[in-house]
Amino acid sequence: MAARSDENPARWRRPFIAWLDGIEKGWAVPLLLALFVAVWTAYLVIAYLGAALHPDVLETWTLGRRLEWGYPKHPPLMGWVARAWTSVFPLADWSLQLMAMVNAAVALWAVDLISRRFVAGEKRVIVLLLLMLLPVYQFHAQRFNANTVLLAIWPLATYCFLRAFEAPRRIGWAIAAGVACAVAMLGKYYSIFLVASFVFAATVHPDRRRYLLSASPWISTAAGLLTLGPHLHWLATTGATPFDYALAHAGTDHATALREVLYFIGGLIAAAGIAAVTWVFIAGERLARLPQDFRNLQPGLWLLSLVAIGTILFPAAVSLAVGTDLPSLWAVQGLFLLIVPIVCGTSYPIERFYAVNLTVMVAGIALLAVVAAAPLHALYRHAYGYEEGRGFYRSAAHELTTRWHDRTGIPLAAVSGDDALAFAAAFYSPDHPRCVRPLADQHTWSFFPRKIRLDRGWAALCFADQPDCLNWMERTTARASDFVRSEFDARSTLLGKVGQTRRVVMLIVPPRRDEKPPTPPDVEDFSSSRRSHD
């Protein structure tokens, strides 16, 4: 069937074949990625019409308001990216949704850089289309945080390492590999497993002597350490609070750790399930050649396979040894390391019949998601709400701003309380106040605003069903000479139609009359690390 179709394609297939002809001409892949961004951004805009951004995205934007070499929970890359993006694009839901999809598209582009080292034409685009069948690049990507920022960084680092390994005498690629590994570490410390996998692959690969006896690995190491230098200094001088956050995931017993590892592997298998089944249909009986194809892999593809093995085995081994949480979401950015060797390592050509069918399948899923799934999701969430309460963020932020202005007549400068509500108030309030609750105290409620902060004016928000937050708010009122505590019902809306309501408690501490409003540099920001509080 495939042979007959390639010899005499149906009329409806010819536009797709013309597009496939453009792969090596340089325009087909950019067009595919542009359509990917447009369609899935439209999905996010429609699906979340009645809701605010996810708390992770709001937290990322809040972090990026101050460019620092580190933040209490994570390294700084995600905040830097959000800051750079919002310096160009407006503060709006669609803007940050577009940012998330552009990040996913950059990830796919970086994977294509790797694929084109080994194959041309249809196989290149089949790699991308199979990746587009993973929920990683759409639904996981929308939560732009320390995990999703790695979607683009991991393949870029892998590409640089591949080039450095292939040509160890080219200093430029050695430097690029080191810098890219450091940037991955600035995204999330979990990237240490990618770096360790590079070391493992370089050590085990048959061509290891040519690489390891060159200056390339030493140049990469030096470039990486120089890039990480400011962040390492920040860690040394601030108490290394991100390590405290990371260690909070450790300490489970071995039985629990074993379950975590099994769930980790199962989650990765599930994430790649649709792509794997699709590839089985494309390969057909030729799938039996897989063992022989792997034995005959090109050196570069063998290197990628070793890296893939390391990114799965190393975190699993550490989890078993130390007893840590191990969600599969921490590793999904590395799934391309499995797909590229399988597709690019095939010893047989892939008929255009399959490339066209896969293109239609991916396009059909995307269009169905925009036309049907997105509106249904918006209606469902309007009726039943979100667990994190994001349907109420915008309403709560606007109500807080209105009452603050009625009480004080000046812009709101500082807000805290429940993290998600504080992030939302900072983003959705036209005053864009600063969040002033340090993340180092995120789960202890041991932070209390300084007297100077209360004197300059401050507000807080809690949901009425959050006893820890309400207790903290009650203790805070004892420190204020003047305050207003009130409650209101935040409402979710969808195209003007009111949905669910949720009770919100508000605390307003107006500024003292003799206190000058703070200038932005004086505003205490939650992203600063160690502070003493009275």
C-alpha positions in Angstrom: 0.0 0.0 0.0 2.8 2.4 0.9 4.7 1.6 -2.3 1.6 2.1 -4.5 0.8 5.4 -2.7 4.3 6.8 -3.2 4.2 5.8 -6.9 0.8 7.3 -7.5 -0.3 9.5 -4.5 -3.9 10.5 -4.0 -4.7 14.2 -4.8 -5.2 15.1 -1.2 -1.7 13.8 -0.4 0.1 16.1 -2.9 0.2 19.3 -0.8 1.8 17.2 2.0 4.3 15.7 -0.4 5.2 19.2 -1.6 5.7 20.2 2.1 8.0 17.1 2.5 10.0 18.3 -0.5 10.7 21.5 1.4 12.4 19.8 4.4 15.9 19.9 2.9 15.2 23.2 1.2 14.9 24.7 4.7 11.3 26.0 5.0 9.3 22.9 5.9 10.5 22.5 9.5 10.2 26.2 10.4 6.6 26.1 9.0 5.8 23.1 11.1 7.1 24.7 14.2 5.3 28.0 13.6 2.0 26.1 13.1 2.7 24.1 16.2 3.2 27.3 18.3 0.1 29.0 16.7 -2.3 26.0 17.2 -1.3 25.1 20.7 -1.2 28.7 21.9 -4.7 29.0 20.6 -5.6 25.8 22.5 -4.3 27.3 25.8 -6.0 30.6 25.3 -9.4 28.9 24.7 -9.1 26.1 27.3 -8.2 28.6 30.1 -10.5 31.5 29.1 -12.2 31.4 32.5 -9.0 30.9 34.6 -5.8 32.6 35.4 -2.3 31.3 34.7 -1.0 28.3 36.7 0.6 29.2 40.0 4.0 27.8 38.7 3.9 30.3 35.8 3.0 33.2 38.1 5.8 32.2 40.5 8.3 32.1 37.6 7.3 35.6 36.5 7.4 36.9 40.1 11.0 35.5 40.5 12.1 37.1 37.3 11.1 40.6 38.4 14.5 40.7 40.1 17.5 39.4 38.3 19.5 37.4 40.8 22.0 34.6 40.5 19.7 32.3 42.4 16.4 32.0 44.1 15.4 30.1 47.3 13.8 27.1 45.5 15.5 26.8 42.2 18.4 28.1 40.1 17.6 31.3 38.2 17.2 30.4 34.6 13.4 30.2 34.5 13.1 33.6 36.1 15.6 35.1 33.7 13.7 33.7 30.7 10.4 35.1 32.0 12.0 38.5 32.7 13.4 38.6 29.2 10.1 37.6 27.6 8.0 40.1 29.5 10.5 42.9 28.7 9.3 42.5 25.1 5.8 41.1 25.4 2.9 42.5 27.5 1.8 41.1 30.9 -1.1 39.0 29.7 -2.2 35.4 29.9 -1.7 34.9 26.1 1.8 36.3 26.3 3.1 33.8 28.8 1.1 31.0 27.1 2.9 31.9 23.9 6.2 31.9 25.8 5.6 28.3 26.9 4.8 27.2 23.4 7.8 29.0 21.9 10.0 27.2 24.5 8.5 23.9 23.3 9.2 24.8 19.7 12.8 25.8 20.5 13.1 22.3 22.1 11.8 20.6 18.9 14.1 22.8 16.8 17.1 21.7 18.9 16.1 18.1 18.5 16.0 18.6 14.7 19.5 20.0 14.9 20.5 16.6 16.3 18.5 14.5 13.8 19.8 16.2 10.8 23.3 15.1 11.7 22.2 11.5 10.8 19.3 11.6 8.5 17.6 13.8 5.9 14.1 14.3 4.6 11.2 12.4 5.9 13.0 10.8 8.9 13.9 14.2 10.2 10.2 15.3 10.3 9.1 11.9 11.6 11.2 12.5 14.7 9.5 15.8 15.3 6.0 14.5 14.6 6.5 11.6 17.0 7.6 14.1 19.7 4.5 16.1 19.0 2.5 13.1 20.0 3.9 13.3 23.5 1.9 15.4 25.9 5.2 16.8 27.1 5.4 19.5 24.5 1.9 20.9 24.9 0.3 20.1 28.3 3.5 19.8 30.4 5.1 22.7 28.6 2.3 25.1 29.5 3.5 25.2 33.2 6.6 27.2 32.6 8.8 26.4 35.6 12.1 24.8 36.5 11.1 21.6 34.8 9.8 22.9 31.5 12.6 25.3 31.0 14.8 22.2 30.5 12.7 21.2 27.4 14.9 23.4 25.2 18.1 23.3 27.2 18.6 19.6 27.3 18.6 19.0 23.5 20.7 22.1 23.0 23.3 20.8 25.5 23.1 17.4 23.9 23.7 18.8 20.5 26.8 20.8 21.7 28.2 17.7 23.5 27.6 15.6 20.3 29.5 18.1 18.2 32.3 18.4 20.8 32.6 14.6 20.9 32.7 14.3 17.1 35.3 17.0 16.7 37.3 17.2 19.9 39.9 19.5 18.4 37.3 22.2 17.7 37.6 24.4 20.7 34.4 26.3 20.0 32.2 23.2 20.4 34.0 22.2 23.6 33.3 25.7 25.0 29.7 25.5 23.8 29.2 22.1 25.5 30.5 23.3 28.8 28.4 26.5 28.7 25.3 24.6 27.7 25.7 22.1 30.5 26.1 25.0 33.0 23.0 26.6 31.6 21.1 23.3 32.1 22.3 23.3 35.7 21.0 26.9 36.1 17.7 25.6 34.9 17.4 22.8 37.5 19.9 20.8 39.5 18.3 17.7 38.2 20.4 18.4 35.1 23.3 16.9 36.9 22.0 13.6 35.6 22.4 14.8 32.1 25.9 16.0 32.7 26.7 12.6 34.4 25.2 10.8 31.4 27.6 12.8 29.1 30.5 11.6 31.2 29.2 8.1 31.2 28.6 8.1 27.4 32.0 9.6 26.7 33.7 7.0 28.9 31.9 3.9 27.5 31.8 4.9 23.9 34.2 3.0 21.5 35.7 6.2 20.4 36.4 7.4 23.9 40.2 7.6 23.6 40.1 10.1 20.8 37.8 12.4 22.9 39.1 11.8 26.5 42.8 12.2 25.5 42.0 15.5 23.8 41.7 18.9 25.5 38.0 19.1 24.7 36.6 17.6 28.0 38.9 19.9 30.1 37.9 22.9 28.1 34.2 22.0 28.5 34.7 21.6 32.3 36.5 25.0 32.6 33.8 26.8 30.5 31.1 25.2 32.5 32.6 26.2 35.9 33.2 29.7 34.7 29.6 30.0 33.6 28.4 28.6 36.9 30.8 30.8 38.9 28.4 33.6 39.9 25.7 31.1 40.9 28.2 29.1 42.9 29.3 32.3 44.7 25.6 33.1 45.3 25.1 29.6 46.9 28.2 30.0 49.1 27.1 33.4 50.4 23.4 32.9 50.9 23.2 29.5 52.6 22.5 27.4 49.6 18.7 27.5 50.1 17.9 25.6 46.9 19.6 22.6 48.3 17.4 22.8 51.4 14.4 22.7 49.0 15.9 19.8 47.1 16.7 17.8 50.2 13.0 18.1 51.3 12.3 15.5 48.6 14.7 13.0 50.3 14.5 10.8 53.3 12.0 8.1 52.3 12.4 4.5 53.1 13.8 2.0 50.6 10.4 0.4 49.8 8.9 3.8 49.0 12.0 4.7 46.9 11.5 1.5 45.0 7.9 2.4 44.3 9.1 5.8 43.2 11.5 4.3 40.7 8.8 1.9 39.3 6.4 4.8 38.9 9.2 6.9 37.4 9.9 4.3 34.7 6.2 3.6 34.2 5.5 7.3 33.8 8.1 7.6 31.1 6.7 4.6 29.3 3.2 6.1 29.5 4.4 9.5 28.3 6.0 7.9 25.2 3.2 5.4 24.7 1.3 7.0 21.8 4.5 7.7 19.9 5.8 4.2 20.5 2.6 2.6 19.2 2.6 4.9 16.2 6.2 3.9 15.4 5.3 0.2 15.6 2.7 0.7 12.9 5.2 2.6 10.8 7.9 0.1 11.1 5.6 -2.9 10.8 7.5 -6.2 10.2 10.7 -4.2 9.8 10.6 -3.7 13.6 12.4 -7.1 13.8 15.5 -5.4 12.4 15.7 -3.2 15.6 18.4 -5.3 17.4 20.5 -5.5 14.3 20.1 -1.7 13.6 21.2 -1.0 17.1 24.3 -3.1 16.7 25.1 -1.1 13.6 24.3 2.4 14.9 26.4 5.3 13.8 28.9 6.4 16.5 26.9 9.6 17.1 23.6 7.7 17.6 25.4 5.2 19.8 26.5 8.1 21.9 23.0 9.4 22.2 21.8 6.0 23.2 24.3 5.9 26.0 23.2 9.3 27.2 19.6 8.1 27.2 20.5 5.1 29.3 22.3 7.3 31.8 19.4 9.8 32.2 17.2 6.9 33.3 19.6 4.8 35.3 21.3 7.5 37.3 18.3 9.2 38.8 16.8 5.7 39.6 20.0 4.6 41.3 20.2 7.8 43.3 16.6 7.5 44.4 17.1 4.0 45.6 20.3 4.9 47.4 19.2 8.1 49.1 15.4 7.6 49.2 14.1 10.5 47.2 10.9 11.4 45.3 11.3 10.7 41.6 8.3 12.0 39.5 8.6 11.1 35.9 7.9 14.7 35.0 11.4 15.5 36.1 12.8 13.4 33.2 10.4 13.8 30.3 12.5 16.5 28.6 15.0 13.6 27.8 12.5 11.4 25.9 13.9 12.7 22.6 17.1 10.8 23.5 15.1 7.6 22.9 13.2 8.6 19.8 16.2 10.0 17.8 18.3 6.8 17.8 15.3 4.6 17.1 14.1 6.6 14.0 17.5 7.8 12.8 19.1 4.4 13.3 16.8 2.5 10.9 18.6 0.8 8.0 15.6 1.1 5.7 13.9 4.1 4.2 10.5 5.3 5.5 7.9 5.7 2.8 6.3 9.1 2.3 3.0 7.3 2.8 3.8 7.0 6.5 5.2 10.5 6.8 2.0 12.0 5.3 -0.3 9.8 7.5 1.7 10.8 10.6 1.4 14.5 9.6 -2.3 14.2 9.1 -2.6 12.4 12.5 -0.7 15.1 14.4 -2.5 17.9 12.6 -5.9 16.2 13.3 -5.2 15.9 17.0 -4.1 19.5 17.2 -7.1 20.8 15.4 -9.5 18.6 17.4 -7.9 19.9 20.5 -8.5 23.5 19.5 -12.0 23.1 18.1 -13.5 20.6 20.6 -11.3 19.8 23.6 -10.4 23.4 24.5 -14.0 24.7 24.7 -15.1 21.6 26.6 -12.2 22.0 29.0 -13.1 25.7 29.6 -16.8 24.8 30.2 -15.9 21.9 32.5 -13.5 23.9 34.6 -16.0 26.8 34.8 -18.5 24.4 36.3 -16.3 22.4 38.5 -13.3 24.6 39.1 -9.6 24.0 39.6 -7.9 22.3 42.6 -5.5 25.2 43.0 -8.3 27.8 42.7 -6.9 29.6 39.6 -10.4 30.5 38.5 -10.5 33.0 41.4 -7.1 34.7 41.1 -8.1 37.5 38.8 -11.2 38.4 40.8 -9.3 38.3 44.1 -6.6 40.5 42.7 -9.0 43.1 41.4 -11.0 43.2 44.6 -7.9 43.7 46.7 -6.7 46.5 44.5 -10.1 48.3 44.6 -10.4 48.1 48.4 -6.8 49.2 48.8 -7.3 52.2 46.6 -10.6 53.1 48.4 -8.8 52.9 51.8 -5.4 54.5 50.9 -5.6 56.3 47.6 -2.1 55.2 46.6 -0.8 52.2 44.6 -0.5 48.9 46.4 3.2 48.2 46.9 3.5 44.9 48.8 1.4 41.7 49.1 1.7 38.3 50.7 -0.4 35.5 52.2 -1.2 32.4 50.3 1.5 32.0 47.7 -0.8 31.5 44.7 -3.0 34.4 45.6 0.0 36.6 46.3 1.5 35.7 42.9 -1.8 36.4 41.2 -2.2 39.8 43.0 1.3 40.8 41.8 0.5 39.8 38.2 -3.2 40.8 37.8 -3.4 43.9 39.9 -2.7 47.0 37.8 -0.4 48.1 40.6 1.8 45.0 40.3 2.8 44.9 43.9 5.8 43.0 45.1 5.5 39.6 46.8 7.1 39.9 50.2 6.9 36.4 51.6 10.2 34.6 51.3 10.0 31.2 49.7 12.5 29.9 52.3 9.6 30.1 54.7 7.0 28.8 52.2 5.8 25.8 54.2 6.5 27.0 57.8 4.5 30.2 58.0 7.3 31.6 60.1 7.7 34.8 58.1 6.2 38.0 59.5 6.5 41.4 57.7 9.0 43.8 59.2 7.7 46.8 61.1 9.0 49.1 58.4 7.0 47.1 55.9 3.8 47.5 57.8 4.4 51.2 58.3 4.8 51.6 54.5 1.6 49.7 53.7 1.0 46.0 53.1 -1.8 43.6 52.2 -2.4 39.8 52.4 -4.8 37.3 50.9 -5.9 33.8 52.1 -8.6 31.5 51.1 -11.1 31.1 53.9 -10.5 27.3 53.9 -6.8 27.6 54.6 -6.3 27.4 58.4 -2.5 27.8 58.4 -2.7 31.0 56.3 -5.5 32.4 58.4 -3.7 31.7 61.6 -0.6 33.4 60.2 -2.8 36.4 59.2 -4.2 36.6 62.7 -0.8 36.7 64.3 0.3 39.4 61.8 -2.5 41.7 62.9 -1.0 41.9 66.4 2.0 43.6 64.8 0.0 46.3 63.0 -1.3 49.5 64.7 -3.9 50.0 62.0 -5.5 47.3 59.8 -8.7 46.3 58.1 -9.7 42.6 57.9 -12.5 41.7 55.6 -13.9 38.9 53.6 -15.5 38.6 50.1 -16.6 36.0 47.6 -14.2 35.7 44.6 -16.1 34.6 41.5 -14.9 32.7 38.5 -16.3 34.0 35.2 -16.3 32.7 31.6 -17.2 35.1 28.9 -19.2 37.2 31.4 -21.0 34.3 32.9 -20.5 33.8 36.7 -19.5 30.4 37.8 -18.2 29.1 41.2 -17.4 31.3 44.2 -14.8 30.9 46.9 -14.5 32.9 50.1 -11.3 35.0 50.4 -10.0 36.7 53.5 -8.2 40.0 53.0 -5.9 41.9 55.3 -5.1 45.6 54.6 -2.5 47.4 56.6 -2.6 51.0 55.3 0.7 53.1 55.4 1.3 55.5 58.2 0.5 59.0 57.3 4.0 60.2 58.0 5.6 57.4 56.0 6.7 58.0 52.4 5.6 55.5 49.9 8.5 53.1 49.1 10.4 53.4 45.9 10.8 50.1 43.9 14.4 49.3 45.1 13.2 49.6 48.7 10.5 47.1 48.3 11.4 43.9 50.0 11.1 41.0 47.6 10.5 37.4 48.5 13.2 36.2 46.1 16.0 37.5 48.3 17.4 34.6 50.3 18.4 34.8 54.0 16.8 37.7 56.0 16.2 38.3 59.6 12.7 39.2 60.6 11.5 41.0 63.7 
